[in-house]
């Protein structure tokens, strides 16, 4: 049975406790890093104007929040997370996707949510999208790769535990 496309709804301040609970899960900590940094980024995405940051909740067919898509423009990260953001062009978006519960993973929801996110960014501008994916996160690497993301080869980031992927709209 095909999986119905998820719905993306813009996250609001009251959604932060739920988002924060996802970010502290052990596998999310492994893939996304320090929960405090990510909580700040989610707050930034919720509070900023749409051309700088956006955070969307992914809702399943019965409207349960099961994850998020984070879209943060590189201009919003100047001076923050220098290790990561310094490798992105000034005119680009960083995209992240999180499916919180393991039972909701590997069902095609992440891929469908990324397609919806691409459509959202395309309405704003045609800046490229970048994603940092942990090298051992095979499912995410396959999902992003199937949508046309390609690995960026850069000697400065070769030792990182994450790969930098690029998508041009």
ABEGO torsion letter per residue (X at the ends): XBBBBBBBBBBBAAAAAAAAAAAABAAAAAAAEBAAAAAAAAAAAAABBAAABBBBBBBBAAGBBAEBBBBBBAAAABGBGAAAAAABBABBBBBBBBBABAAABGAGAAAAAAAAAAAAAAAABABBBBBBBBAABAAAAAAAAAAGBBBBBBAAAAABABBBBBBBX
